[in-house]
């Protein structure tokens, strides 16, 4: 099996913040923590927009999302509270993916921030895109001080975004540091690949801490 990921990002501006966090913390996350195959469950809040919520769920395998444990609590079997809250949010991303880099590492504990980058290259540039990402870009960024992990995922579900990269950081500002900018600048995406990219998404978040 290959490690899987479930990512959910939403803007909860239209939901009372207290209710949203109570729902997530006391029902939604505990439900999923009881499902076999859910490994690491982490919540994040947008740095620029505190009403941006990001949740990352490391899985034994993305097939967990088709199993009986998750089916009993997800989708049409979601609780009334889940249906009420999610009917009011703006969905930004729901992503099911299989980890491609680096091996079977889960998200590390203790990160103060996370950077999510999503994009879809054209079919013609897919191989060049992955070669650049795996051989140049991720190794350079993974070596930046303050980067705890750098992982890549390929879509394994009905996602509008094909590839997602997750960078766990000691704190969100690492992605603005001089070392990060230099590593990124030293590994520019080839222009012919860049021109083929669609569906760009970039989210910078801090670790959620319940008040």
C-alpha positions as CSV (number, residue, x, y, z in Angstrom):
1,X,0.0,0.0,0.0
2,X,1.0,3.6,-0.5
3,X,0.3,6.3,2.0
4,X,-2.8,8.4,1.3
5,X,-4.0,11.8,2.2
6,X,-7.3,13.5,2.6
7,X,-7.3,17.3,2.6
8,X,-10.2,19.6,3.3
9,X,-9.9,23.4,3.0
10,X,-12.9,25.8,3.5
11,X,-13.7,29.3,4.3
12,X,-16.1,29.4,7.3
13,X,-16.8,33.1,7.3
14,X,-20.6,32.4,7.3
15,X,-20.4,30.1,10.3
16,X,-20.0,31.2,13.9
17,X,-16.3,30.5,14.7
18,X,-17.1,29.0,18.1
19,X,-19.6,26.5,16.6
20,X,-17.2,25.7,13.7
21,X,-14.4,24.8,16.0
22,X,-16.6,23.0,18.4
23,X,-17.9,20.9,15.5
24,X,-14.5,20.2,14.2
25,X,-12.9,19.4,17.6
26,X,-15.6,17.5,19.4
27,X,-17.3,15.7,16.6
28,X,-15.7,15.7,13.1
29,X,-12.0,14.9,14.0
30,X,-12.9,12.4,16.7
31,X,-15.2,10.6,14.3
32,X,-12.3,10.2,11.8
33,X,-9.8,9.3,14.5
34,X,-11.8,6.2,15.3
35,X,-11.8,5.0,11.7
36,X,-9.1,2.3,11.0
37,X,-6.5,3.6,8.6
38,X,-6.6,7.3,9.7
39,X,-3.2,8.0,11.1
40,X,-2.3,11.7,11.6
41,X,-5.1,14.3,11.8
42,X,-4.0,17.9,11.9
43,X,-5.9,21.2,11.7
44,X,-4.6,24.5,10.4
45,X,-5.8,28.1,10.2
46,X,-5.1,30.6,7.4
47,X,-2.4,33.2,8.2
48,X,-3.9,36.0,6.2
49,X,-7.5,34.8,6.6
50,X,-8.3,33.5,10.0
51,X,-11.6,32.1,8.6
52,X,-9.7,29.8,6.4
53,X,-9.6,26.2,7.7
54,X,-7.3,23.5,6.5
55,X,-7.4,19.9,7.7
56,X,-4.9,17.2,6.7
57,X,-5.6,13.5,7.3
58,X,-2.7,11.1,6.7
59,X,-4.1,7.6,5.8
60,X,-2.7,4.1,5.6
61,X,-4.0,4.1,2.0
62,X,-6.4,6.3,0.1
63,X,-8.6,3.2,-0.2
64,X,-9.5,3.8,3.5
65,X,-12.0,6.4,2.1
66,X,-13.9,3.7,0.4
67,X,-14.0,1.4,3.4
68,X,-16.9,0.7,5.7
69,X,-15.5,2.7,8.6
70,X,-15.4,6.0,6.7
71,X,-18.5,5.3,4.7
72,X,-20.4,5.1,7.9
73,X,-19.6,8.7,8.8
74,X,-18.8,10.4,5.5
75,X,-20.7,11.8,2.5
76,X,-24.4,11.0,2.7
77,X,-24.0,9.5,6.1
78,X,-22.5,12.7,7.6
79,X,-24.1,13.8,10.9
80,X,-26.8,16.5,11.0
81,X,-24.3,18.8,12.6
82,X,-21.8,18.2,9.7
83,X,-24.4,18.8,7.1
84,X,-25.6,22.0,8.8
85,X,-22.1,23.5,9.2
86,X,-20.8,22.4,5.7
87,X,-23.9,23.8,4.0
88,X,-22.7,27.3,5.1
89,X,-19.0,27.1,4.2
90,X,-17.2,28.0,1.0
91,X,-15.4,24.9,-0.1
92,X,-11.9,25.6,-1.4
93,X,-10.5,22.1,-1.8
94,X,-11.3,18.6,-1.0
95,X,-8.5,16.4,-2.2
96,X,-7.9,12.6,-2.0
97,X,-4.3,11.7,-3.0
98,X,-1.6,9.1,-2.9
99,X,1.8,10.0,-1.7
100,X,4.6,10.0,-4.2
101,X,7.4,11.6,-2.3
102,X,9.3,10.9,0.0
103,X,8.4,7.2,0.6
104,X,5.9,6.5,3.4
105,X,6.6,9.5,5.7
106,X,3.6,10.9,7.6
107,X,3.2,14.6,8.5
108,X,5.5,15.4,11.4
109,X,4.2,16.4,14.8
110,X,4.9,19.9,16.3
111,X,4.9,21.9,13.1
112,X,3.9,25.6,13.6
113,X,2.8,26.1,10.0
114,X,2.1,24.4,6.7
115,X,2.3,25.4,3.0
116,X,0.0,23.7,0.5
117,X,0.7,24.1,-3.2
118,X,-1.6,22.6,-5.8
119,X,-1.5,22.6,-9.6
120,X,-2.2,20.6,-12.7
121,X,0.2,20.4,-15.7
122,X,-1.0,19.5,-19.1
123,X,-0.7,15.9,-20.1
124,X,2.1,16.8,-22.5
125,X,4.2,18.4,-19.8
126,X,3.3,15.9,-16.9
127,X,6.6,14.0,-17.1
128,X,8.7,17.2,-17.2
129,X,6.7,18.7,-14.4
130,X,7.3,15.7,-12.1
131,X,11.0,15.5,-13.0
132,X,11.5,19.2,-12.1
133,X,9.5,18.8,-8.9
134,X,11.1,15.6,-7.7
135,X,14.7,16.1,-8.8
136,X,15.1,19.9,-8.3
137,X,12.4,21.8,-6.5
138,X,11.5,19.6,-3.5
139,X,15.1,18.6,-2.6
140,X,16.0,22.3,-2.6
141,X,13.1,23.4,-0.4
142,X,13.4,20.4,1.9
143,X,16.9,21.5,2.8
144,X,15.8,25.0,3.9
145,X,16.2,25.6,7.6
146,X,12.8,25.3,9.3
147,X,11.3,22.9,6.8
148,X,10.3,19.8,8.7
149,X,9.0,17.8,5.7
150,X,8.3,18.2,2.0
151,X,5.8,15.7,0.5
152,X,4.0,15.3,-2.8
153,X,0.7,13.7,-3.7
154,X,-1.0,12.7,-6.9
155,X,-4.8,12.8,-7.2
156,X,-6.6,9.5,-6.4
157,X,-10.1,10.8,-6.5
158,X,-12.5,13.2,-8.2
159,X,-10.2,16.2,-7.6
160,X,-9.9,19.3,-9.8
161,X,-6.3,19.5,-8.8
162,X,-3.9,16.7,-9.9
163,X,-0.8,17.4,-7.7
164,X,-0.5,18.7,-4.2
165,X,2.7,19.5,-2.3
166,X,2.7,19.9,1.5
167,X,5.5,21.5,3.4
168,X,5.4,21.3,7.2
169,X,7.3,24.3,8.7
170,X,8.5,25.2,12.1
171,X,6.4,28.4,11.6
172,X,4.6,29.9,8.7
173,X,7.1,32.6,7.9
174,X,9.7,30.1,6.8
175,X,8.2,30.3,3.3
176,X,9.1,34.0,3.3
177,X,12.6,33.5,4.5
178,X,15.7,34.4,2.4
179,X,16.8,30.8,2.4
180,X,13.4,29.7,1.0
181,X,13.4,32.4,-1.6
182,X,16.9,31.5,-2.7
183,X,16.1,27.8,-3.0
184,X,12.9,28.5,-4.9
185,X,14.8,31.0,-7.2
186,X,17.5,28.5,-7.8
187,X,15.0,25.9,-9.1
188,X,12.7,27.8,-11.4
189,X,10.0,25.8,-13.2
190,X,10.9,25.5,-16.9
191,X,8.9,28.0,-18.8
192,X,7.3,25.5,-21.2
193,X,6.0,23.6,-18.1
194,X,4.9,26.8,-16.3
195,X,2.9,27.8,-19.4
196,X,0.9,24.5,-19.2
197,X,-0.1,24.8,-15.5
198,X,-3.8,25.3,-14.5
199,X,-5.6,25.2,-11.2
200,X,-3.0,26.9,-9.1
201,X,-3.7,26.9,-5.3
202,X,-1.4,28.2,-2.6
203,X,-2.4,28.2,1.1
204,X,-0.2,29.3,4.0
205,X,-1.5,28.3,7.4
206,X,-0.5,28.2,11.0
207,X,-1.1,25.3,13.4
208,X,-4.6,25.4,14.9
209,X,-4.6,25.8,18.7
210,X,-8.0,25.5,20.5
211,X,-8.5,28.6,22.6
